Amino acid sequence: MQFLHTMVRVSDLDASLHFYCDLLGLKEVRRKENEKGRFTLVFLAAPEDEARSER
């Protein structure tokens, strides 16, 4: 099975990153701040998919 993309809106980015990265083992591969400071996009990948996610 292949999981390509999804988006989850969260109210607490730090708590969410703790869950997805520290507990589930995903890795942060990229972060993009909105110019107006309205939101932050954080891209996560499974460790074995990190190289592919940078394309």
N, C-alpha and C positions, 0 to 999 in steps of 0.2 A: 504494500500500500504506500502511496506517496501523498504527502501533505504539502500543498504548494503555498497557500497564503490564507491568512485570516487577520482580522483586526478586532481588538478588544479595547473598548474605552474604559478607563479606570479613574477613580477619584484619588487614589493614593499610589503614585508611581513607585515609591520606595517599597511599600508593602507588596506590590505586584511583582516587582523585580526580585524581591526576596523569594516569593513563591515560585516563580517561573525559573529563575536562575539557580538559587540555592537549594530548593527542594526538588524541582523537576529536572535540573541539570542542563537547562538551555543556556546558551551563551549570547551575550549582547554583541552584535556584529556591527551595528551602526546606530547613530542617534542624530536626529535632525530637529533643531529648534525652529519653531515658527517665528518669523521676523517680528511679529507683533506680540509675541509672548503668549499667544492664546493656547498653544498646545505643544507637546513634544512627541515626535514619532520615535519609537525605539524598536529596532529590528532585532529579533531573536532568532537563533537557529540551533538545531541539535548539533552537538559537537562534531559529528561525522559529516554534517552538511555545511559547516562554516565556509569552506572554500567555495562551494557552489553558490552560497548566498551573496558573495561579493561580486558576482557578475552583473 
